[in-house]
Amino acid sequence: MPPLDAATLLMVIAVIDAIACVVWLALGQVLRIAPRAARRISAYHGLLALAWWPALPAAMERLVALPLDVLSAALLAAGVRALMRVRYRAWDIAAVAAAGLLATAATAGDTDLSTARAVANLAGGVLALMAAWDVAAGAGFRAGLTSVVVLPYLVLASGCFWRAGGLLGWMPAGLDLAGLAANAPLALLRLVVDLTIATGLVALVMQRLIARVRHLTRRDALTGVLNRRAFEEHLARLQAQAERGRGHAVLVLDVDHFKRINDELGHAGGDAALQHLARVLGETLRDTDCFGRLGGEEFAVLLPDTDPDGAMRVAERLRQLLQAQPLAWGDKLWPISASFGVATMRAGDAHGRGALARADAAMYAAKARGRNRVLRAVDEAELA
């Protein structure tokens, strides 16, 4: 069987990129999976397919192929950044791409394409490094798997810089690289890199979908806080720590006169009240605290490493915040309050449910004493 030549490998690369272009477009536009990132990655594959299509006339390299190389690299970096949900914008990517395109255009008077090819490779290498950085920062995989996903970007950047160095005469004689059209091993390496990048991007999308599904299965659909099952998992974890001497506290709170709210505002208003409570209280809790909805209008908060007095102060602060921020519904402001029960976790409780039950009983005692107040569990010191 004769070995594959560079032209055949370029055709394979172009076909694979054309297929990937359609697949990513369908993911983004039809399935609505990371649509912004999917559009960019689809455009990356589409431009790359055009740039490497063997039928493209050699005379069009400076005007078409090289600019498409730079633009495709920029779209890949921008697509990766959108997929990683990196918080900074893509101005740096646009700046590198613009510089590469302008520098390539500045070589229009040269009969030799070496400088233009070198500039395009330098821009592509920088953009590949930027994509590698964003993947490393936002992939969310373990270190070993993240390094595997980052590797093809580093290989691509290294190949671009090596090729640019040879074109500019910076490499020793014999170490410079011929272009893909005349270098079958390099074309094969590019094919492997493209396939690896495509596989890694799919893995990143799958990781994002799995994380989204996990998030949805652990969150209350209405308020966005932890659902009861997830809350009880955290409760059991903290109880295991309490068995080893750590001090944790539990708050249980219930919206006062919630039936009246539902009757006066309707169920939509009642839902808005619960969402309002979740937002107001959630904004003031620590990242280490666990805020969940137990059901109906009843919520609970886990306060790790918090003593009884500290838990009372937290509960009182939450009560005051909720009272000070009424619900805006229609053209009126509706006061919202809640009753709080506080309990500390003890060794010997089954999965922490004893502390939850004591806090729940204290919450009902707070309601019996007039609502909109904080009480400790009955076997602990009380503070009205």
PELIN-V41550 format. One record per backbone hydrogen bond with DSSP energy under -1.0 kcal/mol. CO is the residue of the C=O (numbers start at 1). NH is the residue of the N-H. Records with the same first field share a line. If there is no record, write none. Layout:
CO = NH / NH
This chain:
5 = 9
6 = 10
7 = 11
8 = 12
9 = 13
10 = 14
11 = 15
12 = 16
13 = 17
14 = 18
15 = 19
16 = 20
17 = 21
18 = 22
19 = 23
20 = 24
21 = 25
22 = 26
23 = 27
24 = 28
25 = 29
26 = 30 / 31
27 = 33
34 = 38
35 = 39
36 = 40
37 = 41
38 = 42
39 = 43
40 = 44
41 = 45
42 = 46
43 = 47
44 = 48
45 = 49
46 = 50
47 = 51
48 = 52
53 = 56
57 = 60
58 = 61
60 = 64 / 65
61 = 66
64 = 68
65 = 69
66 = 70
67 = 71
68 = 72
69 = 73
70 = 74
71 = 75
72 = 76
73 = 77
74 = 78
75 = 79
76 = 80
77 = 81
78 = 82
79 = 83
80 = 84
81 = 86
90 = 94
91 = 95
92 = 96
93 = 97
94 = 98
95 = 99
96 = 100
97 = 101
98 = 102
99 = 103
100 = 104
101 = 105
102 = 106
104 = 107
105 = 108
107 = 110
113 = 117
114 = 118
115 = 119
116 = 120
117 = 121
118 = 122
119 = 123
120 = 124
121 = 125
122 = 126
123 = 127
124 = 128
125 = 129
126 = 130
127 = 131
128 = 132
129 = 133
130 = 134
131 = 135
132 = 136
133 = 137
134 = 138
135 = 139
142 = 146
143 = 147
144 = 148
145 = 149
146 = 150
147 = 151
150 = 154
151 = 155
152 = 156
153 = 157
154 = 158
155 = 159
156 = 160
157 = 161
158 = 162
159 = 163
160 = 164
161 = 165
162 = 166
163 = 167
164 = 168
165 = 170 / 171
166 = 169
172 = 175
179 = 182
183 = 187
184 = 188
185 = 189
186 = 190
187 = 191
188 = 192
189 = 193
190 = 194
191 = 195
192 = 196
193 = 197
194 = 198
195 = 199
196 = 200
197 = 201
198 = 202
199 = 203
200 = 204
201 = 205
202 = 206
203 = 207
204 = 208
205 = 209
206 = 210
207 = 211
208 = 212
209 = 213
210 = 214
211 = 215
212 = 216
213 = 217
218 = 227
220 = 224
225 = 220
226 = 293
227 = 231
228 = 232
229 = 233
230 = 234
231 = 235
232 = 236
233 = 237
234 = 238
235 = 239
236 = 240
237 = 241
238 = 242
239 = 243
241 = 244 / 246
242 = 245
248 = 345
249 = 303
250 = 343
251 = 301
252 = 341
253 = 299
254 = 339
257 = 261
258 = 262
259 = 263
260 = 264
261 = 265
262 = 266
266 = 270
267 = 271
268 = 272
269 = 273
270 = 274
271 = 275
272 = 276
273 = 277
274 = 278
275 = 279
276 = 280
277 = 281
278 = 282
279 = 283
281 = 284
290 = 302
291 = 226
292 = 300
295 = 298
297 = 255
298 = 294 / 295
299 = 253
300 = 292
301 = 251
302 = 290
303 = 249
307 = 311
308 = 312
309 = 313
310 = 314
311 = 315
312 = 316
313 = 317
314 = 318
315 = 319
316 = 320
317 = 321
318 = 322
319 = 323
320 = 324
327 = 334
329 = 332
332 = 329
334 = 327
337 = 256
339 = 254
340 = 375
341 = 252
342 = 377
343 = 250
346 = 349
350 = 353
352 = 356
353 = 357
354 = 358
355 = 359
356 = 360
357 = 361
358 = 362
359 = 363
360 = 364
361 = 365
362 = 366
363 = 367
364 = 368
365 = 369
366 = 371
367 = 370
373 = 340
375 = 342
377 = 380
